[in-house]
Amino acid sequence: MSQEEKMQFWGYERPDGTVGVRNYLAIVGAGNTAHHMAVQIAREVKGAVPLLLDEALLRLKEDRDRARRTVVGLGHNPNLAAVLLVGFGGGHMDPIDLAQEIVGTKKPIEVATVLDSKGFSPAIEKGLSAARHLMGKISRMQRQPVSIGHLTLGVKCGGSAGNSGLLGNVVVGRAVDTLLANGGSTIFSETPEVIGAEHLLAKRAVNDQVAQRVREVVERMEIRIRQAGEDIRGSQPTDGNLKGGLTTLEEKSLGALAKTGTGPLAGVLEYAERPSGRGLFFMDGPAGPINIMVGEAAAGAQIFTYSLGGGLYSAFRNLPGWGIGGFPVGPTISVVSNASNPRDEEEQRFFDIHCQGVLDNRESIDQVASRFLQELLEVASGKLSKAEIALPHYWVPLESYHTGPIL
Amino acid sequence: MAKAIMINARDNTATLLGEAQAGERVSVVRESGEVVQEITARQSISVGHKIALGEIREGERVFKYGETIGVTTRTIQKGEHVHVHNVVSAVFPGRPIPSRQGTS
């Protein structure tokens, strides 16, 4: 195999030039009525995926705008071969309006609303018929070999303790470097983790404007936290981190940043904002894995990696909704730095890449890094990740990111 | 023999991949698996904790990932445990004291 062939995967080419690693029909609904509609329709159509989003109706403008950007961004995600938008109709999340904003992707889009169908049951009937039609259309699509440069990887780490962040995050960071060198992109988030360590991130910015944006986004979150009467600056590292060998905030933050590789920071994104170019991007966002993945997916990430550390039972590291399980927009590759302590054989069921071999003298980090890159290409080409197999459904509302009060 | 990993050529610390007893020899490896150094641990050092690869004088910077992770509060000998008792953050010099179990 030539170097060029090695850096390819089999993906679904979309009319707008993007490439999907999955070929989903998404039934997208924002708000409670829409959730019921999306689930009822998805249940009846094999392979349909309901995306249940927050309409942020009783929130202030900033949150409403962000919620809308999230739905529109997810609609653009190339893993969604076709989109059926459902809902009551009208309002700031009018499915017809949303469809207009996604239509530029030239992917098949249909709409079913209670308002237009003059009732809930007729709207479900219309949605079902549209979903069956769309599924027939997209199930014929074929994968083609494409460059790894089409990939946007969404990264997140969790359970950081001791040397755990060191192994898994370094392995992921290596793949990020390869991806960027081939014209691909990577998005990472978790603003709270950067508070106090913004200088380390700003140092990697491509220019002064990007460095300034890093400081602004971090300061903005800090101000919000202070307005709520709390001061978290200086609260890191946690007692658990200290016990695990992390000495300072800088060390913890650098460990987390290791998953972003060594490349320059090309830009800073608002939550769910789609980047205009390629490269490494930092996205404003909260600490929850699902919240982060939703924002990264709305920004265009087709594939995700969650690198886990700590000596927890694997069950704690894999609860559906807590982390990786069954995220409906794209596959997640789970990387775990060390075997569970006490040993839990179940973890073979959840984790794709184990770094324990480095601890046991069986492997070097370089070797695990090549295994990870290989896995990334295979999962992008259609191989199901462990989380996709073990937890196939995530039929609960997707948490996103709100910063203002509820009205 | 215990193993410790040195992530960047600039680092003056390595991170233990297995517990080292006081007086035990520690093999320092790079990411390729190549052994670059062998040192003797001066105290017992737990997994995930750092060992000094050489003498680090008082007030000098401590490196891991090729970056500064803090400043020493006293001279650290080669093979010594590097942690909150001899290093402080350059951002928040107020030293945190471990008190209870936590993870995140």
Contacts between the chains, C-beta under 8 A, distances in Angstrom:
chain1	res1	chain2	res2	distance
A	158	B	104	7.5
A	159	B	103	6.0
A	159	B	104	7.0
A	160	B	104	7.2
A	161	B	48	6.8
A	161	B	103	6.0
A	162	B	46	7.8
A	162	B	47	5.8
A	162	B	48	2.2
A	162	B	49	7.4
A	163	B	5	7.5
A	163	B	15	5.1
A	163	B	16	7.0
A	163	B	17	6.1
A	163	B	47	6.2
A	163	B	48	4.1
A	164	B	48	7.2
A	166	B	5	6.8
A	166	B	7	7.0
A	166	B	15	5.7
A	166	B	48	7.9
A	170	B	7	6.9
A	170	B	31	6.9
A	196	B	91	5.6
A	196	B	92	6.7
A	197	B	91	7.2
A	199	B	91	7.7
A	200	B	67	6.9
A	233	B	92	7.7
A	234	B	92	4.8
A	234	B	94	6.7
A	237	B	96	6.8
A	238	B	102	4.5
A	238	B	103	7.5
A	238	B	104	6.2
A	239	B	96	7.8
A	239	B	98	5.0
A	239	B	99	5.5
A	239	B	100	5.3
A	239	B	101	6.8
A	239	B	102	4.6
A	240	B	101	5.9
A	240	B	102	3.3
A	240	B	103	4.4
A	240	B	104	7.0
A	241	B	102	7.4
A	242	B	84	6.4
A	242	B	96	6.1
A	242	B	98	4.4
A	243	B	98	5.6
A	243	B	101	7.0
A	243	B	102	7.9
A	244	B	48	4.8
A	245	B	15	7.0
A	245	B	16	7.5
A	245	B	46	6.5
A	245	B	47	7.4
A	245	B	48	3.5
A	245	B	49	3.7
A	245	B	50	6.5
A	245	B	83	7.0
A	246	B	48	7.6
A	247	B	50	7.2
A	247	B	62	7.9
A	247	B	69	6.6
A	247	B	70	5.9
A	247	B	82	7.1
A	247	B	83	5.2
A	247	B	84	5.6
A	247	B	87	5.2
A	247	B	89	7.9
A	248	B	69	5.5
A	248	B	70	4.3
A	248	B	87	6.8
A	248	B	88	7.2
A	248	B	89	3.8
A	248	B	90	7.7
A	248	B	91	7.5
A	248	B	92	7.8
A	249	B	89	5.6
A	249	B	91	5.9
A	249	B	92	6.2
A	250	B	67	7.3
A	250	B	68	6.7
A	250	B	69	4.8
A	250	B	70	6.3
A	250	B	89	6.1
A	250	B	90	6.7
A	250	B	91	6.2
A	251	B	64	6.2
A	251	B	69	3.9
A	251	B	70	7.0
A	254	B	64	7.0
A	254	B	65	4.7
A	254	B	67	5.4
A	254	B	69	6.5
A	255	B	65	7.5
A	258	B	65	6.4
A	310	B	103	5.4
A	312	B	103	6.9
A	358	B	5	7.9
A	358	B	17	6.7
A	359	B	17	5.1
A	359	B	18	6.5
A	361	B	3	6.7
A	363	B	33	7.8
A	364	B	29	7.6
A	364	B	31	6.5
A	364	B	32	5.5
A	364	B	33	3.2
A	365	B	5	7.4
A	365	B	31	4.0
A	365	B	32	7.7
A	365	B	33	7.7
A	366	B	31	5.6
A	366	B	32	5.0
A	366	B	33	7.0
A	367	B	33	7.6
A	369	B	31	7.8
